[in-house]
Amino acid sequence: MAVDDLWYLKKRDPKTKKKLPSKRHGRGMRWRVRYIDPSGEPKTQLCEKKSEADDLDAEMRSDVLRGTYLDQELSKKTVKEFGTEWHAARVFKRQNTEDATERGLRLHVYPTLGKYKLHEMRRTRIQEWIKGLDHLAPGTVHNLYSYVSMLFESAVLDKAIGSSPCVKIDLPEIKYDDRVILRADQVHGLAKAMFEKLRASIYVGSGCGTRFGETMGLELEHVDFLHREITVSQQVIRHRGKGLVLGPLKTTSSYRTVEMPAATMKALAAHIKKFPPREIEVMDMTDPRKPHVRTAKMIFPSTTGKLMSGTVYGFHWKKAAKAAGLPEDSHFHLLRHYFATTLIFGGANVKTVQLALGHSKPSITLDTYTGLWPDDTQERTRHLMDAGFAGVINPRGEITAKAS
């Protein structure tokens, strides 16, 4: 580490013994601080005054030795500059996630926070930004905050800032009680009003709990009528640059085999008989490292012989939902909720519901369906404990036998 005077050369005049002026004498900042960061990369910073340069040199020496070094140049980057680099370098498991992150940063983060330098960010500024998102759904705000939190976590790891401003931030509550829970008659009504070539999809979603992309990604070979099972191994996604493709599922646990109830099996059998799947060309990116075009017998292709898009399906859904008397903002995911709640009210435990839905953790199932497990859980628990203590404690509360 050293402090250099950029206005003078190290050589001196032979006669006067004074330092010779450099080519940049009198122009720009005079003092340069040179040091090596903890990764071994040489760094420089310019200062106007010698005292500032000496202080900075001492500070850098101390920070490197104590392990508290921060990259001063990196800390001066704006949130937008750093965020753009962070997003470009990050490896995303799914194209949908990559696109959603880019869109969220561009539309909702950069317009407010993008102009600030990393070292200018404070917790209160993050909280103010969150408060300004009150026009968005709570779930969307939570997603946006997760992007920002990861961005600043990366800035900390890169030594741009000492700590993340995303600490103890108050987020809007996600009220699951407001979720619409369909009744069986509403599901049947929706299916009856649905475009005939997509009618069976209502029973797949509601009877097997598949997501929209998973349902549209079903091929004939994925349906096993003999064992009454459906294999969920791919989904239709929109790839930036390639359009609709068959891609990997949301998480590793999303790969699953689900049982078909009678209603789903009958609906699918009737659908396949009336609309036999024909081979269409699809881009298969289920393994992102080996994308290839192949033929597939899709169960729910578009009328033009391509993969079904959410826009086209949404057009038919909206008409059917209106005819069935469902809320205007209803969507395909309601069928998945119907599936889950039917299992829950039928007495299925959390682990069973988790595996059926393809959730990665039981906690996700619990968080999503908070308050939906029957209220008689405690009563059933009491009965189980009473049975366990049978023969150990008599009705008067006296211990009559030793517990095994």
KOLLO-962533 format. One line per 8 residues: number of its first residue (from 1); their letters; for each residue x, y, z of C-alpha. Coordinates in Angstrom, 1 decimal. Each point is the difference from the previous one (the first is absolute). Last residue first. Layout:
residues N
NUM) A) X/Y/Z  ...
***
This chain:
residues 404
404) SAKATIEG) -45.7/-49.3/29.7  -1.9/2.3/2.3  -0.5/-1.7/3.4  -3.6/-0.7/1.0  -2.8/1.4/2.0  1.0/3.7/0.2  -2.9/1.8/1.5  -1.8/2.7/-1.9
396) RPNIVGAF) -3.5/-1.0/1.2  -0.8/-1.3/-3.5  2.9/-2.5/0.2  3.5/0.8/-1.2  2.3/-2.6/-1.6  -2.6/-2.3/-1.5  -0.6/2.4/-2.9  2.8/2.6/-0.1
388) GADMLHRT) 0.7/-0.4/-3.7  -3.7/0.0/-0.8  -0.5/3.2/1.9  3.0/1.4/-2.0  -1.6/-0.9/-3.3  -3.3/1.4/1.1  1.6/3.3/1.1  1.9/0.3/-3.4
380) REQTDDPW) -3.3/-0.5/-1.8  -1.5/2.9/1.9  3.0/2.1/-0.7  -0.3/-0.7/-3.7  -3.7/0.8/0.0  0.6/3.4/-1.5  0.7/-1.6/-3.4  3.2/1.0/-1.8
372) LGTYTDLT) -0.6/3.2/-2.0  1.6/2.5/2.4  3.2/0.3/-1.9  -0.2/-1.5/-3.5  3.0/1.7/-1.6  2.1/0.2/3.1  -0.7/-3.7/0.9  0.8/-1.2/-3.5
364) ISPKSHGL) 3.2/2.1/-0.1  1.0/-1.3/3.4  -0.4/-3.6/-1.2  3.0/0.7/-2.4  0.7/-0.3/-3.7  -3.7/0.0/-1.0  -1.0/-2.5/-2.6  -3.7/0.3/0.7
356) ALQVTKVN) -0.5/-3.7/0.7  3.2/-0.1/2.1  -1.0/3.0/2.1  -3.6/-1.2/0.5  1.3/-3.4/1.3  2.5/1.7/2.2  -2.6/2.4/1.5  -2.4/-2.8/1.0
348) AGGFILTT) -3.0/-1.0/-1.9  -3.3/0.2/1.9  -2.5/0.5/-2.8  -0.1/3.7/0.8  3.7/0.2/-0.9  -0.3/-2.1/-3.2  -3.0/2.1/-1.2  2.0/3.1/0.9
340) AFYHRLLH) 2.9/-1.0/-2.1  -2.0/-1.0/-3.1  -2.1/3.2/0.2  3.1/2.1/0.4  1.4/-1.7/-3.2  -3.2/0.9/-1.8  0.3/3.6/1.2  3.4/0.1/-1.7
332) FHSDEPLG) -1.9/0.2/-3.4  -1.1/3.5/0.6  -2.7/2.1/1.6  0.1/3.8/-0.4  -3.6/0.4/-1.2  -1.3/-2.1/2.9  -1.8/-3.2/-0.9  -3.6/-0.1/-1.3
324) AAKAAKKW) 0.4/-3.1/-2.2  -0.7/2.0/-3.2  2.6/2.6/1.1  2.5/-2.7/0.8  -0.6/-1.6/-3.4  0.6/3.2/-1.9  3.1/0.9/2.0  1.4/-3.5/-0.4
316) HFGYVTGS) -0.3/0.1/-3.7  2.0/3.3/-0.3  2.4/-1.2/2.7  0.8/-3.1/-2.1  1.0/2.2/-2.9  2.2/2.2/2.2  1.5/-2.8/2.0  1.3/-1.6/-3.1
308) MLKGTTSP) -0.8/-3.5/-1.2  2.9/-1.6/-2.0  -0.6/-0.1/-3.7  -2.4/-1.7/-2.3  -2.0/3.0/-1.1  -2.9/-1.0/2.3  2.4/0.2/2.9  1.3/-3.2/1.5
300) FIMKATRV) -1.6/-1.7/3.1  0.9/-3.7/-0.1  3.4/0.5/-1.7  1.2/-2.8/-2.1  3.6/1.1/-0.4  2.5/0.4/-2.9  3.5/1.3/0.7  2.1/3.1/-0.2
292) HPKRPDTM) 3.0/0.2/2.3  1.4/1.8/3.0  2.9/-1.9/1.7  1.4/2.1/2.8  -3.4/1.3/1.0  -1.2/-3.6/0.6  -3.8/0.3/-0.1  0.7/2.3/-2.9
284) DMVEIERP) -2.0/-1.9/-2.6  -1.1/2.2/-2.9  -3.2/-1.5/-1.4  -1.1/-1.4/-3.3  -3.5/-1.5/0.1  -1.2/-3.6/0.0  -3.7/-0.4/0.3  -1.9/-0.6/3.2
276) PFKKIHAA) -3.5/-1.6/-0.7  -2.7/2.6/0.6  -3.2/-2.0/0.6  1.6/-3.1/1.5  2.7/2.0/1.8  -2.7/2.3/1.5  -2.2/-2.9/1.1  2.9/-1.8/1.7
268) LAKMTAAP) 1.1/3.3/1.6  -3.4/0.7/1.4  -0.4/-3.5/1.3  3.4/-0.1/1.7  -0.5/3.4/1.5  -3.4/-0.9/1.5  1.2/-3.4/1.2  2.9/1.6/2.0
260) MEVTRYSS) 3.4/-0.1/-1.6  3.1/-0.6/2.2  3.0/2.2/-0.2  3.5/-0.9/-1.0  2.6/2.6/0.8  2.6/2.5/-1.2  -0.9/3.1/1.9  2.5/-1.0/2.7
252) TTKLPGLV) 2.9/1.1/-2.1  -1.5/3.4/-0.4  -2.1/2.0/-2.5  0.0/-2.7/-2.7  2.4/-0.1/-3.0  -1.0/1.4/-3.4  -2.2/-0.8/-3.0  0.1/3.1/-2.2
244) LGKGRHRI) -2.1/3.0/-0.8  2.0/2.9/-1.6  3.7/-0.5/-0.9  1.4/3.5/0.7  -1.0/0.2/3.6  -1.4/-3.4/0.9  -3.7/-0.2/0.8  -0.7/-3.1/2.1
236) VQQSVTIE) -1.9/-3.3/-0.6  0.7/-2.5/2.7  1.9/-3.2/0.5  0.1/-3.2/2.1  -3.4/-0.5/1.6  -1.0/-3.7/-0.5  -3.7/-0.6/0.2  -1.4/-3.1/1.7
228) RHLFDVHE) -3.1/-2.2/-0.2  2.1/-3.3/0.0  -1.5/-1.2/-3.3  -0.8/3.5/-1.3  3.6/1.1/0.1  0.2/3.6/-1.3  3.5/1.4/-0.6  0.4/-1.8/-3.4
220) LELGMTEG) -2.8/2.1/-1.4  1.9/3.2/0.7  -0.7/2.5/2.8  1.7/3.4/-0.3  -3.3/1.9/0.1  -0.7/-1.5/3.4  3.5/0.7/1.3  -0.1/3.6/-1.2
212) FRTGCGSG) -3.4/0.6/1.8  1.1/-1.7/3.2  -1.1/-3.5/0.8  -2.2/-0.7/3.0  -1.2/-3.4/-1.2  -3.8/0.2/0.0  -0.4/3.8/-0.2  2.7/0.6/-2.6
204) VYISARLK) -0.7/-3.2/-2.0  -3.8/0.5/0.3  0.2/3.5/-1.5  2.4/-1.2/-2.7  -2.7/-2.4/-1.2  -2.0/3.0/-1.3  2.8/1.3/-2.2  -1.2/-1.3/-3.3
196) EFMAKALG) -3.6/0.8/1.0  0.5/3.7/0.8  -1.1/0.2/3.7  -3.6/0.5/1.1  -0.4/-3.6/1.2  3.4/0.0/1.6  -0.8/3.1/2.0  -3.3/-1.4/1.1
188) HVQDARLI) 1.7/-3.2/1.1  2.5/2.0/2.0  -2.7/2.2/1.5  -2.0/-3.1/1.0  3.0/-1.3/1.9  0.5/3.2/1.9  2.8/2.5/-0.7  2.0/1.7/2.6
180) VRDDYKIE) 0.6/3.6/-0.7  3.0/1.4/2.0  -0.8/2.8/2.4  1.1/-2.1/3.0  3.5/-0.1/-1.5  0.7/3.5/1.0  3.6/0.8/-0.9  1.2/2.6/2.4
172) PLDIKVCP) 1.8/3.0/-1.3  3.8/0.0/0.7  1.7/1.7/2.9  3.8/0.0/-0.5  2.1/-1.3/2.8  3.2/0.1/-2.0  0.4/0.6/-3.7  2.6/2.8/0.2
164) SSGIAKDL) 2.7/-2.7/-0.4  3.3/0.4/1.8  3.5/1.1/-0.7  -0.5/1.1/-3.6  1.8/-0.6/-3.3  1.9/-3.0/1.6  -1.2/-2.4/-2.8  -1.8/-2.0/2.7
156) VASEFLMS) -1.8/3.1/1.3  -1.0/0.9/-3.6  -1.4/-3.6/-0.5  -2.1/0.4/3.2  -1.2/3.3/-1.5  -1.3/-1.6/-3.2  -1.5/-3.0/2.0  -2.0/2.5/2.1
148) VYSYLNHV) -1.1/1.9/-3.1  -1.3/-3.1/-1.7  -1.7/-1.2/3.2  -1.7/3.4/0.4  -1.5/-0.3/-3.5  -1.4/-3.5/0.9  -1.5/1.3/3.3  -1.6/2.9/-1.8
140) TGPALHDL) -1.5/-2.3/-2.6  -1.6/-2.1/2.8  -1.4/3.1/1.6  -1.8/1.1/-3.2  1.2/3.3/-1.4  -1.4/3.5/0.6  1.8/0.1/3.4  3.4/0.0/-1.7
132) GKIWEQIR) 0.9/3.4/1.4  0.2/-1.5/3.5  2.7/-2.5/-1.2  2.0/2.9/-1.4  -0.2/1.9/3.3  1.2/-3.1/1.8  3.0/-0.4/-2.3  0.9/3.7/0.6
124) TRRMEHLK) -0.4/-0.5/3.7  2.5/-3.0/-0.1  2.6/2.2/-1.6  1.6/0.1/-3.5  2.6/2.7/-0.6  2.9/-2.4/-0.2  -1.7/-1.8/-3.0  -0.4/3.3/-1.9
116) YKGLTPYV) -3.6/1.1/-0.5  -1.5/0.4/-3.5  -1.5/-3.4/-0.1  -2.1/0.2/3.1  -3.3/1.5/-1.3  -0.1/-0.7/-3.8  2.5/-2.9/0.5  -2.2/-2.1/2.3
108) HLRLGRET) -3.5/-0.3/-1.5  0.1/-0.3/-3.8  3.6/-0.9/-0.7  0.6/-2.1/3.1  -3.3/-1.8/-0.3  0.5/-0.7/-3.7  3.5/-1.4/0.4  -1.1/-2.2/2.9
100) ADETNQRK) -3.1/-1.3/-1.8  2.1/-0.7/-3.1  2.7/-2.0/2.0  -2.7/-1.8/1.9  -1.9/-1.0/-3.1  3.3/-1.2/-1.6  0.5/-2.5/2.8  3.0/-1.1/2.0
92) FVRAAHWE) 1.5/3.5/-0.1  3.8/0.6/0.0  0.8/3.5/1.1  2.5/2.0/-2.0  -2.4/2.1/-2.1  -2.2/0.7/3.1  2.9/1.2/2.1  1.4/2.2/-2.8
84) TGFEKVTK) -3.4/1.6/-0.5  -0.4/0.4/3.8  3.4/1.6/0.4  -0.8/2.7/-2.6  -3.6/0.4/1.2  1.0/0.3/3.7  2.6/2.6/-1.0  3.7/-0.7/0.1
76) KSLEQDLY) 1.9/2.0/2.6  0.4/-3.1/2.3  1.9/-1.7/-2.9  2.7/2.8/0.0  0.4/-0.1/3.8  0.4/-3.7/0.2  -0.4/-0.7/3.7  2.6/-1.4/2.3
68) TGRLVDSR) -1.2/-1.2/3.4  2.4/-3.0/0.2  2.1/1.6/2.8  3.2/0.2/-2.0  -1.8/1.1/-3.2  -1.9/2.6/1.9  3.1/1.4/1.7  2.0/0.4/-3.1
60) MEADLDDA) -2.9/1.5/-1.8  -0.6/2.5/2.8  3.7/1.0/0.1  0.1/0.6/-3.8  -3.3/2.0/0.3  1.4/2.2/2.7  3.2/0.6/-1.9  -2.0/0.8/-3.2
52) ESKKECLQ) -2.3/2.4/1.8  3.0/1.7/1.6  1.7/0.4/-3.3  -3.0/1.8/-1.5  -1.9/-0.5/-3.2  -0.4/-3.8/0.2  0.1/-2.8/-2.6  -0.6/-3.7/0.6
44) TKPEGSPD) 1.8/-3.0/-1.2  -0.5/-3.8/0.3  2.2/-3.1/-0.7  -1.8/-3.3/0.3  1.3/-2.5/2.5  -3.4/-1.1/1.2  0.4/1.9/3.3  0.6/3.3/-1.9
36) IYRVRWRM) 3.4/1.2/-0.9  0.8/3.7/0.4  0.9/3.2/-1.9  -1.1/3.5/1.1  0.4/2.7/-2.6  0.4/3.7/0.8  -0.3/2.9/-2.4  -3.6/0.1/-1.1
28) GRGHRKSP) -0.3/1.4/-3.5  2.3/2.4/-1.8  2.8/2.1/1.6  2.8/-2.3/-1.2  -1.4/-2.7/-2.4  3.1/-0.2/-2.0  2.1/-0.4/3.1  1.9/2.8/1.8
20) LKKKTKPD) 3.7/-0.7/1.0  0.8/-0.4/3.6  2.5/2.5/1.4  3.7/-0.7/0.3  0.7/3.4/-1.5  2.9/-1.0/-2.2  -0.7/-3.7/-0.8  -3.8/0.6/-0.2
12) RKKLYWLD) -1.7/-2.8/1.8  -1.5/-3.3/-1.2  -3.0/-1.3/1.9  -2.3/1.9/-2.4  -2.4/2.6/1.3  -3.7/0.7/-0.4  -1.1/-3.6/0.6  1.3/-0.1/3.6
4) DVAM) -0.3/-3.6/1.0  -1.2/-1.5/3.3  0.9/-3.7/0.6  -1.3/-3.4/0.9
***
